[in-house]
Amino acid sequence: MCTGKCSRCIGVTLYPLAVISIICNIILFFPGWETSYAKDGYITEEVKYMGGLVGGGLMVLVPALYIHVTGQQGCCANRCGMFLSIAFAAVGVAGALYSFIVAMLGLINGPYCRVLLLWMTPFKDREDSYLNNRNLWNLCTEPKNVVEFNIGLFAILLATSSLQLVLCCTQMINGLFGCLCGTCTNKGVI
């Protein structure tokens, strides 16, 4: 497979992953599918870091556009364009890594929820993980099913950011080969 075609495939694959990251981060602002918690500030701290919106979303979407265009015939499908795709892919790596770290922290620390009369993060800094013990999930009384809500969405963010990380690193290697060897456009193959 030539480097131009590989860039197109990587760019096209990054689009839905970036959109999924953005959607997951937006949904995380509404635990229990209620807007009142976001309005009152009762949301998990890691959601406010916007790892899925900024990191896995915008910081991957912009490089995905350039990487996709790099694989097309025309002005960008050359050695210079492939060299620049390395820099854009590095931005994508940074965004995916940020999203990955925020999602990991969101899973480790657990949700911000109401425990009896207090709002807190009850699973933060515990020796035993709440992920392994479903009985602990009952500590959170409000928002309803917030533990499952956060685990599901942060797990999706973790998976998408992992894939984005692999794809952007692959593009960095592909861009290096494209920079050194060309993109196959002069051979009539894309």
Secondary structure, 3 states (H helix, E strand, C coil): CCHHHHHHHHHHHHHHHHHHHHHHHHHHCCHHHCCHHHHHCCCCHHHHCCHHHHHHHHHHHHHHHHHHHHCCCCCCCCHHHHHHHHHHHHHHHHHHHHHHHHHHHHHHHCCCEEECCEEECCCCCCCCCHHHCHHHHHHCCECCCHHHHHHHHHHHHHHHHHHHHHHHHHHHHHHHHHHHHCCCHHHCCC
